[in-house]
Amino acid sequence: MRKILVLGFIVLVLLALAMSPRSTVAQTGRTITIAVDLAHGESDRYLDFIQGNITSVIVDGVSYPINWVNITPGMSITSELLSGVDILLIGQPTVSFGPDEMEAIRTWLLTGNKVLYIAGDSDYGGGPASIDVVNSLLGYVDSKLRLEQAAVYTPYPDVRNYTYKGVEYPTNAKAYYRVVAFVEPDPVSLLYTYMLDEDVTKPIIMHGPTCVIWVDEAGNYRDPVSEIFPGLIRLVWFRRAYIGDNNPPAPYVYDLLSYGYGGPKGDSSFVGYAAEYFTQLNSMVVVAGESLYGDYEPAWSSSYYGVDLDGPKFVTNLVRWWVKVITTPLVTTVTETETVTTTETTTTTITEKITTTFTTTTTQTLTTTIVTTEKTTETTIITEKVPDYTSTTVVLVIAIIIIAILATRLLAKK
């Protein structure tokens, strides 16, 4: 009987060992530095919440620490200041950037593996000046994206609803200018846009916004809803909305006769956030019609006038997406083809009076392939206590065998 009790105790010990956690190896990536501009009239509203909550992000199982740097009033944006910066946030500037500052931003972006985020405002109040500041910088860094000189509204109190991920939501938060927007990124798998709406089930607030448009090489303004260009990614949408015009100049794309309230296109979709990806640089410019910080009610908001929002999840996903893009450059193959044409002339004399000339043209194609390889992410190994049950099956099998032996002996005694 004592032997049976001892064997039973051994079985219990084995089961306890099988279920206990074991040490496994996790990774931490390099520190990502995000600079936030506050030196050009931007507000810091909700910035403390954003910086306090996003101290690191996890991408593909790797934890990237975030180092926040604020560019405060009185400071200038220089190449030295941007030398260690990965992501630059400019939220609703009202003061123009100097020529040296714009050149510093452009040069920084051209170094590759960078993200420039810049947001504006509607044309209400001093909005036109802010839109001009944003558009001037976008033009200087060779981006096609622009902000419309207008406002985007949705009707109130005659509220229009929109179904987002199976749930019906109002398109504003109890005022026509408190516009609710929906995170519905273009499905670009190579650029991981699926990350943007992961776990996002509710809309976000864009308080008094304008919308994103773009300009072609000839200087013509284009509608990103119906006309796209290579590298354009639409991220966030206004639905069932219309255009307002509060101050000069007139809207570049969306005229009031068509897109104003009651117009034939006064119940339309507009782009609230858009990105332009530069393949050769692995850099990105993201433009928004309202800011994720510093706005009257920034995108970080989780609830506004009774409307539940997923602002914190969206902003966190946005940062995660940026980190994923700049730490995982695309592998691109560029093929250059050179065509060489050789003409040979052969003259054959048939008689003394008749001469025939035959011309042969040979075309040779030379192909050179240039491959840009993916960079390796630097990681540091750390050890954490996390559950790992890889040996559980073996231990359980041993325990079952012992139990079977015990049962056999008991039956034999009977």
C-alpha positions in Angstrom: 0.0 0.0 0.0 2.9 2.3 0.8 4.4 1.8 -2.6 1.1 2.7 -4.2 1.0 6.0 -2.2 4.6 6.8 -3.2 3.8 6.2 -6.9 0.7 8.3 -6.6 2.7 11.2 -5.1 5.2 10.9 -7.9 2.4 11.2 -10.5 1.1 14.4 -8.8 4.7 15.9 -8.8 5.1 15.1 -12.5 1.7 16.7 -13.4 2.7 19.9 -11.4 6.0 20.1 -13.2 4.2 19.7 -16.6 1.9 22.6 -16.0 4.5 25.0 -14.5 5.7 27.9 -16.8 9.2 27.9 -18.3 11.5 30.6 -19.4 11.4 31.5 -23.1 13.3 34.1 -25.1 11.6 37.3 -26.3 13.0 40.2 -28.3 13.2 43.9 -28.0 14.0 46.0 -31.1 15.9 49.2 -31.4 14.5 52.4 -29.9 12.2 54.4 -32.2 12.4 58.2 -31.8 9.3 60.2 -32.5 9.6 64.0 -32.6 6.5 66.1 -32.1 6.5 69.7 -33.4 5.1 72.3 -31.0 7.2 75.2 -32.4 4.8 76.3 -35.2 1.7 77.2 -33.3 0.5 73.7 -32.6 -1.4 72.8 -29.4 -0.3 70.0 -27.1 -3.8 68.9 -26.2 -3.9 65.1 -25.4 -0.2 64.8 -26.2 0.5 63.8 -22.6 -2.0 61.0 -22.9 -0.5 59.8 -26.1 3.1 59.9 -24.9 2.2 58.4 -21.5 0.4 55.4 -23.0 2.6 54.7 -26.0 5.9 54.0 -24.4 6.6 51.0 -26.6 4.8 49.1 -29.4 4.9 45.4 -30.2 5.3 44.5 -33.9 5.6 40.8 -35.0 6.5 39.8 -31.4 9.3 42.4 -31.1 8.9 45.2 -28.6 10.1 48.6 -29.8 10.7 51.2 -27.1 9.5 54.7 -28.1 11.6 57.8 -27.3 9.4 60.9 -27.5 11.1 64.3 -28.3 9.1 67.6 -28.2 10.2 70.4 -30.5 9.1 73.3 -28.3 8.3 77.0 -29.1 11.5 78.9 -29.9 13.2 75.9 -31.4 13.9 75.5 -35.1 13.8 72.2 -37.0 17.3 71.5 -38.2 19.2 68.6 -39.7 21.0 68.1 -36.4 17.7 68.0 -34.5 16.3 65.4 -36.9 19.5 63.3 -37.2 18.2 60.6 -34.8 14.5 61.0 -35.5 12.5 58.2 -37.2 9.0 59.7 -37.2 8.1 63.4 -37.3 4.6 64.6 -36.2 3.3 68.0 -37.2 -0.2 68.6 -36.0 -2.1 71.6 -37.3 0.7 74.2 -37.7 -0.4 77.8 -37.9 3.1 79.4 -38.3 5.0 78.9 -41.6 8.1 76.8 -41.7 11.3 78.7 -42.7 13.2 77.8 -45.9 16.0 76.1 -43.8 13.4 74.1 -41.8 11.7 72.9 -45.0 15.0 71.9 -46.4 16.0 70.0 -43.2 12.7 68.1 -43.3 13.1 67.3 -47.0 16.7 66.1 -46.6 15.7 64.0 -43.5 12.9 62.3 -45.4 15.2 61.5 -48.3 17.6 59.6 -46.1 15.0 56.8 -46.1 13.1 54.7 -43.5 11.2 57.8 -42.3 7.6 58.9 -41.6 6.3 62.4 -41.8 2.9 63.0 -40.4 1.2 66.4 -41.0 -2.3 67.4 -40.2 -4.4 70.5 -40.9 -7.8 72.0 -40.1 -11.0 73.0 -41.9 -11.2 76.5 -43.5 -13.2 77.8 -40.5 -11.6 80.8 -38.7 -7.9 80.8 -39.3 -8.0 77.4 -41.0 -7.0 78.6 -44.5 -3.7 79.8 -43.2 -3.0 76.4 -41.6 -4.0 74.6 -44.8 -1.5 76.8 -46.7 1.3 76.0 -44.3 0.6 72.3 -44.7 0.3 72.4 -48.5 3.5 74.4 -48.8 5.5 71.9 -46.9 4.0 69.0 -48.8 4.9 70.6 -52.1 8.5 71.2 -50.9 9.0 67.6 -49.9 7.7 66.4 -53.3 4.5 64.9 -52.0 1.4 64.8 -54.3 -0.9 65.0 -51.2 -2.7 68.2 -50.3 -5.5 69.4 -48.0 -8.7 70.8 -49.5 -9.5 74.5 -48.8 -12.8 73.6 -47.3 -14.6 71.9 -44.4 -16.2 68.5 -44.2 -19.6 68.2 -42.4 -22.3 65.7 -41.7 -26.0 66.8 -41.1 -27.4 67.5 -37.7 -30.0 67.0 -36.3 -31.1 65.1 -39.3 -28.2 62.6 -38.6 -27.1 60.1 -41.3 -25.9 56.8 -40.0 -23.2 54.5 -41.4 -22.7 50.8 -40.8 -19.1 50.1 -39.7 -18.0 46.5 -39.1 -21.6 45.4 -38.7 -22.7 48.2 -36.3 -24.6 51.3 -37.2 -23.0 54.6 -36.0 -24.0 58.2 -36.4 -21.7 60.2 -38.6 -21.3 63.0 -36.1 -21.3 63.6 -32.3 -24.4 65.8 -32.0 -23.1 68.7 -34.2 -22.5 68.9 -37.9 -18.8 69.9 -37.3 -18.1 67.1 -34.8 -17.5 64.7 -37.6 -17.1 61.0 -36.9 -14.7 59.1 -39.3 -14.1 55.5 -40.1 -10.8 53.6 -40.2 -11.1 51.7 -43.5 -7.6 51.5 -45.1 -7.0 50.4 -48.6 -6.0 46.7 -48.5 -2.3 46.9 -49.4 -0.8 43.7 -47.9 2.8 44.5 -48.9 2.5 47.6 -46.7 0.6 45.9 -43.9 -2.3 48.3 -43.9 -4.4 45.6 -42.1 -2.6 46.7 -38.9 -4.5 50.0 -38.9 -7.9 48.7 -38.0 -6.8 45.7 -35.9 -9.2 45.5 -32.9 -10.8 48.8 -34.0 -14.5 48.3 -33.9 -15.7 51.9 -33.4 -15.1 55.2 -35.3 -12.8 58.1 -34.4 -13.5 61.8 -34.0 -12.2 64.4 -36.4 -13.5 67.7 -35.0 -14.0 70.4 -37.7 -11.9 68.7 -40.4 -11.0 69.2 -44.0 -10.3 66.4 -46.4 -7.3 65.1 -48.4 -6.9 65.7 -52.1 -3.9 65.4 -54.4 -2.2 67.3 -57.2 -0.7 65.9 -60.4 2.5 66.8 -62.2 0.7 69.5 -64.3 -0.6 71.2 -61.1 -4.2 69.9 -61.4 -6.0 69.1 -58.2 -7.5 65.6 -58.1 -10.2 63.7 -56.2 -8.6 60.7 -54.3 -12.0 59.0 -54.0 -12.2 58.5 -57.7 -8.7 59.1 -58.9 -5.6 57.4 -57.5 -1.9 57.4 -58.2 0.9 54.8 -57.5 1.9 55.1 -53.8 -1.4 56.5 -52.6 -3.0 54.7 -49.6 -6.4 55.9 -48.3 -6.6 55.2 -44.5 -9.6 57.0 -42.9 -12.9 58.0 -44.5 -15.7 60.4 -43.9 -19.0 58.8 -44.9 -22.3 60.4 -45.9 -20.8 63.8 -45.7 -20.9 67.1 -47.5 -18.6 70.1 -48.2 -18.7 73.5 -46.5 -16.9 76.7 -47.5 -16.3 79.2 -44.7 -13.5 81.4 -46.0 -11.6 82.1 -49.3 -10.2 80.6 -51.3 -12.8 78.4 -52.9 -12.4 74.6 -52.7 -9.9 73.2 -55.2 -11.8 70.0 -56.0 -15.2 69.8 -54.3 -17.4 72.7 -55.5 -20.4 73.6 -53.4 -22.9 73.4 -56.1 -22.2 69.6 -56.4 -20.9 68.6 -53.0 -22.6 71.2 -50.7 -25.5 70.3 -48.4 -28.5 69.5 -50.6 -26.4 69.2 -53.7 -26.5 66.2 -56.0 -23.3 64.9 -54.4 -24.1 66.2 -50.9 -24.1 62.7 -49.4 -20.6 61.6 -50.3 -17.5 60.0 -49.1 -14.2 61.9 -48.6 -10.7 60.9 -47.5 -9.8 62.0 -43.9 -6.3 60.4 -43.7 -4.1 59.4 -46.6 -0.5 58.2 -47.0 2.0 58.5 -49.9 4.6 55.8 -49.9 8.0 56.3 -51.6 9.2 52.9 -52.6 12.9 53.6 -53.3 13.3 55.4 -50.0 11.0 53.3 -47.8 9.7 56.6 -46.5 6.1 57.7 -46.1 4.1 61.0 -45.8 0.8 60.8 -44.0 -1.7 63.7 -44.3 -4.8 64.2 -42.1 -7.7 66.7 -42.2 -7.5 66.9 -38.4 -4.8 66.2 -35.9 -4.3 63.2 -33.6 -3.0 65.7 -31.0 -3.6 69.4 -30.4 -7.0 69.6 -32.1 -10.1 70.9 -30.3 -10.9 67.2 -29.7 -8.0 65.1 -31.0 -8.3 61.7 -32.5 -7.1 60.1 -29.3 -10.6 60.6 -27.8 -12.4 57.5 -26.6 -15.8 59.1 -26.2 -17.4 62.3 -27.3 -20.9 63.6 -26.7 -22.2 60.1 -26.1 -20.5 58.5 -29.1 -18.1 55.7 -28.2 -14.8 55.9 -30.1 -11.7 53.8 -30.7 -9.2 56.8 -30.8 -6.6 55.3 -28.5 -6.5 52.0 -30.5 -6.3 53.8 -33.8 -3.5 56.1 -32.8 -1.6 53.1 -31.3 -2.1 51.1 -34.4 -0.9 54.1 -36.5 2.3 54.2 -34.6 2.7 50.4 -34.8 2.1 50.6 -38.6 4.7 53.3 -39.0 7.3 51.3 -37.0 6.5 48.2 -39.1 7.1 50.1 -42.3 10.3 51.8 -41.4 11.9 48.7 -39.8 10.9 46.3 -42.6 11.8 47.8 -46.0 10.3 46.2 -49.0 12.5 43.9 -51.1 12.3 45.5 -54.6 13.7 44.3 -57.9 14.4 46.9 -60.6 15.1 45.7 -64.1 16.9 48.0 -66.5 16.7 47.1 -70.2 19.0 48.6 -72.8 18.3 48.0 -76.5 21.2 48.2 -78.9 20.4 48.3 -82.6 23.1 47.4 -85.2 22.7 48.0 -88.9 24.8 46.1 -91.4 24.8 46.9 -95.1 25.8 44.3 -97.7 26.2 45.2 -101.3 26.1 42.6 -104.0 26.9 43.3 -107.6 24.8 41.2 -110.0 25.8 42.7 -113.3 27.8 45.6 -114.3 24.7 47.8 -114.4 22.5 46.5 -111.5 23.5 46.8 -107.9 21.3 45.4 -105.0 21.7 46.5 -101.4 20.5 44.4 -98.5 20.2 46.0 -95.0 20.1 43.8 -91.9 19.1 45.2 -88.5 19.9 43.3 -85.4 18.5 44.3 -82.0 20.2 43.2 -78.9 18.7 43.5 -75.4 20.9 43.9 -72.4 19.1 43.4 -69.1 20.5 44.4 -65.7 18.8 43.5 -62.5 19.3 45.5 -59.4 18.1 44.0 -56.2 17.5 46.0 -53.1 17.6 43.6 -50.2 15.7 43.8 -46.9 17.6 45.2 -44.0 17.9 43.2 -40.8 16.3 44.5 -37.7 18.7 44.9 -34.8 17.4 43.1 -31.7 18.5 42.4 -28.2 17.6 39.2 -26.5 15.8 39.4 -23.1 14.4 36.6 -21.0 10.8 36.7 -19.7 8.7 34.3 -17.7 5.9 33.2 -20.1 3.9 30.0 -20.2 5.6 27.2 -22.3 4.0 23.8 -22.4 6.2 22.1 -25.0 7.2 19.3 -22.6 3.7 18.8 -21.2 2.8 15.9 -23.5 5.9 13.8 -22.6 5.3 14.2 -18.9 1.6 13.4 -19.1 2.4 10.2 -21.1 4.8 9.1 -18.3 2.1 9.9 -15.7 -0.5 7.9 -17.6 1.9 4.9 -17.8 2.5 5.1 -14.0 -1.2 5.3 -13.4 -1.8 2.3 -15.6 0.8 0.3 -13.6 -0.9 1.3 -10.4 -4.2 0.2 -11.7 -2.8 -3.1 -12.9 -1.3 -3.9 -9.5 -4.6 -3.0 -7.7 -6.5 -5.3 -10.0 -4.0 -8.1 -9.6 -4.4 -7.9 -5.8 -8.1 -8.2 -6.1 
